[in-house]
Amino acid sequence: MACTMVVVVTEMIEVQQAFASALGPCGLAPIIASTVEDALEIMSSHTISLIFCSDELQGAAPDILIQHRDLQTGERVPVVVVSRHDNWERHLYFLYVGAFDYVLYPLSQTEIDRITRNVMDNPTQPIIQRKRRIPHRQLAS
């Protein structure tokens, strides 16, 4: 059985190594990218099922990946925004613009299992829309 390919977008070497170690045992094949441009190039030549993207990259990195659509299917690839900072406003913002999920680093194996299970169950619908935890009108005010 082939591994599911995921992209990990972060400039931090220790985070790249942590994800590479943690995702393999889950049957996931991590492809590491240091920039959004690298991630987009990878996505143009591979079928990617999931993206983990640091919110510490320069510019609007997660936003660009969240809005990107696969050229072959026209679907968005689920993006999980990973942060070292527990910031509720950023959490809500990324979910509002369409991130699949927002999680704190370091991720536990349980958290990675939860995320991958959610993606496989419903890959194109972000957590916020499935659970209806936060109505969009509340976020806009």
C-alpha beads as a LAMMPS data file, in Angstrom:
LAMMPS data file: protein, C-alpha beads

141 atoms
140 bonds

1 atom types
1 bond types

-500.0 500.0 xlo xhi
-500.0 500.0 ylo yhi
-500.0 500.0 zlo zhi

Masses

1 110.0

Atoms # bond

1 1 1 0.000 0.000 0.000
2 1 1 1.363 3.411 -0.964
3 1 1 1.938 6.083 1.638
4 1 1 -0.216 9.179 1.663
5 1 1 1.921 12.198 0.808
6 1 1 1.764 15.262 3.020
7 1 1 3.700 18.511 2.780
8 1 1 5.242 20.081 5.869
9 1 1 6.001 23.774 5.339
10 1 1 8.322 25.317 7.905
11 1 1 11.709 27.004 7.963
12 1 1 12.637 25.509 11.345
13 1 1 14.907 22.475 11.013
14 1 1 13.866 20.979 14.377
15 1 1 10.184 21.158 13.375
16 1 1 10.949 19.571 9.996
17 1 1 12.764 16.714 11.753
18 1 1 9.985 16.258 14.325
19 1 1 7.326 15.997 11.627
20 1 1 9.430 13.651 9.510
21 1 1 9.815 11.335 12.517
22 1 1 6.185 11.525 13.638
23 1 1 4.387 11.160 10.295
24 1 1 6.156 8.059 8.970
25 1 1 4.694 5.644 11.550
26 1 1 1.200 6.948 10.641
27 1 1 1.646 5.728 7.062
28 1 1 2.268 9.257 5.837
29 1 1 5.128 10.276 3.568
30 1 1 6.221 13.778 4.581
31 1 1 7.717 16.058 1.958
32 1 1 9.500 18.990 3.553
33 1 1 9.267 22.511 2.132
34 1 1 10.907 25.603 3.603
35 1 1 8.798 28.140 1.699
36 1 1 5.347 28.478 0.197
37 1 1 6.931 28.562 -3.244
38 1 1 8.604 25.200 -2.575
39 1 1 5.280 23.780 -1.354
40 1 1 3.428 24.990 -4.455
41 1 1 6.092 23.449 -6.686
42 1 1 5.775 20.121 -4.846
43 1 1 1.995 20.285 -5.162
44 1 1 2.267 20.816 -8.914
45 1 1 4.067 17.493 -9.380
46 1 1 2.666 15.258 -6.595
47 1 1 -0.759 14.284 -5.311
48 1 1 -0.822 15.760 -1.825
49 1 1 -3.485 14.788 0.718
50 1 1 -2.635 17.170 3.545
51 1 1 -0.456 20.193 4.325
52 1 1 0.966 21.135 7.703
53 1 1 2.056 24.787 7.521
54 1 1 3.798 26.863 10.167
55 1 1 2.203 30.225 10.902
56 1 1 5.705 31.660 11.437
57 1 1 6.678 31.782 7.762
58 1 1 7.235 35.181 6.180
59 1 1 4.235 36.798 4.525
60 1 1 0.787 35.261 4.217
61 1 1 2.033 31.684 3.887
62 1 1 -0.870 29.700 5.349
63 1 1 -3.394 31.977 3.611
64 1 1 -1.845 31.281 0.190
65 1 1 -1.868 27.524 0.732
66 1 1 -5.404 27.539 2.157
67 1 1 -6.736 29.271 -0.962
68 1 1 -4.681 27.211 -3.454
69 1 1 -6.603 24.668 -5.497
70 1 1 -5.205 21.461 -6.922
71 1 1 -4.711 21.992 -10.659
72 1 1 -6.060 18.564 -11.603
73 1 1 -9.068 18.232 -9.297
74 1 1 -9.894 21.877 -8.550
75 1 1 -10.183 20.941 -4.864
76 1 1 -8.380 22.603 -2.014
77 1 1 -5.836 20.475 -0.202
78 1 1 -6.585 20.517 3.547
79 1 1 -4.170 22.829 5.391
80 1 1 -3.454 22.421 9.093
81 1 1 -1.877 25.565 10.495
82 1 1 0.738 24.765 13.124
83 1 1 1.726 27.346 15.723
84 1 1 4.043 27.571 18.695
85 1 1 1.825 30.275 20.210
86 1 1 -1.603 29.771 21.716
87 1 1 -3.296 32.789 20.132
88 1 1 -7.083 32.508 20.000
89 1 1 -7.518 35.366 17.504
90 1 1 -5.104 33.763 15.023
91 1 1 -6.761 30.403 15.639
92 1 1 -10.174 31.830 14.738
93 1 1 -8.771 33.776 11.790
94 1 1 -7.194 30.738 10.121
95 1 1 -10.295 28.611 10.645
96 1 1 -12.430 31.422 9.248
97 1 1 -10.362 31.725 6.041
98 1 1 -10.615 27.982 5.476
99 1 1 -7.835 26.150 7.305
100 1 1 -8.764 22.540 7.972
101 1 1 -7.493 22.843 11.540
102 1 1 -5.202 24.922 13.765
103 1 1 -2.958 23.093 16.235
104 1 1 -0.165 23.887 18.639
105 1 1 3.363 22.573 18.178
106 1 1 4.730 20.226 19.374
107 1 1 2.056 17.802 18.222
108 1 1 1.511 14.575 20.097
109 1 1 1.060 11.303 18.236
110 1 1 -2.581 11.350 19.372
111 1 1 -3.053 14.790 17.798
112 1 1 -1.505 13.651 14.504
113 1 1 -3.752 10.577 14.501
114 1 1 -6.823 12.764 15.162
115 1 1 -5.941 15.148 12.331
116 1 1 -5.243 12.414 9.782
117 1 1 -8.423 10.549 10.753
118 1 1 -10.457 13.761 10.306
119 1 1 -8.861 14.454 6.927
120 1 1 -9.518 10.932 5.683
121 1 1 -13.144 11.082 6.919
122 1 1 -13.893 14.406 5.245
123 1 1 -10.910 15.920 3.413
124 1 1 -12.468 19.004 1.885
125 1 1 -14.425 20.386 4.807
126 1 1 -12.651 22.332 7.553
127 1 1 -13.245 21.406 11.189
128 1 1 -15.036 24.679 11.856
129 1 1 -17.680 23.964 9.216
130 1 1 -18.222 20.330 10.191
131 1 1 -18.739 20.926 13.879
132 1 1 -20.364 24.337 13.509
133 1 1 -18.608 25.443 16.686
134 1 1 -18.240 29.040 15.592
135 1 1 -20.771 30.659 13.248
136 1 1 -19.168 32.859 10.556
137 1 1 -21.227 35.905 11.552
138 1 1 -19.570 35.902 14.997
139 1 1 -16.128 35.986 13.452
140 1 1 -16.901 38.949 11.222
141 1 1 -17.903 41.287 14.029

Bonds

1 1 1 2
2 1 2 3
3 1 3 4
4 1 4 5
5 1 5 6
6 1 6 7
7 1 7 8
8 1 8 9
9 1 9 10
10 1 10 11
11 1 11 12
12 1 12 13
13 1 13 14
14 1 14 15
15 1 15 16
16 1 16 17
17 1 17 18
18 1 18 19
19 1 19 20
20 1 20 21
21 1 21 22
22 1 22 23
23 1 23 24
24 1 24 25
25 1 25 26
26 1 26 27
27 1 27 28
28 1 28 29
29 1 29 30
30 1 30 31
31 1 31 32
32 1 32 33
33 1 33 34
34 1 34 35
35 1 35 36
36 1 36 37
37 1 37 38
38 1 38 39
39 1 39 40
40 1 40 41
41 1 41 42
42 1 42 43
43 1 43 44
44 1 44 45
45 1 45 46
46 1 46 47
47 1 47 48
48 1 48 49
49 1 49 50
50 1 50 51
51 1 51 52
52 1 52 53
53 1 53 54
54 1 54 55
55 1 55 56
56 1 56 57
57 1 57 58
58 1 58 59
59 1 59 60
60 1 60 61
61 1 61 62
62 1 62 63
63 1 63 64
64 1 64 65
65 1 65 66
66 1 66 67
67 1 67 68
68 1 68 69
69 1 69 70
70 1 70 71
71 1 71 72
72 1 72 73
73 1 73 74
74 1 74 75
75 1 75 76
76 1 76 77
77 1 77 78
78 1 78 79
79 1 79 80
80 1 80 81
81 1 81 82
82 1 82 83
83 1 83 84
84 1 84 85
85 1 85 86
86 1 86 87
87 1 87 88
88 1 88 89
89 1 89 90
90 1 90 91
91 1 91 92
92 1 92 93
93 1 93 94
94 1 94 95
95 1 95 96
96 1 96 97
97 1 97 98
98 1 98 99
99 1 99 100
100 1 100 101
101 1 101 102
102 1 102 103
103 1 103 104
104 1 104 105
105 1 105 106
106 1 106 107
107 1 107 108
108 1 108 109
109 1 109 110
110 1 110 111
111 1 111 112
112 1 112 113
113 1 113 114
114 1 114 115
115 1 115 116
116 1 116 117
117 1 117 118
118 1 118 119
119 1 119 120
120 1 120 121
121 1 121 122
122 1 122 123
123 1 123 124
124 1 124 125
125 1 125 126
126 1 126 127
127 1 127 128
128 1 128 129
129 1 129 130
130 1 130 131
131 1 131 132
132 1 132 133
133 1 133 134
134 1 134 135
135 1 135 136
136 1 136 137
137 1 137 138
138 1 138 139
139 1 139 140
140 1 140 141
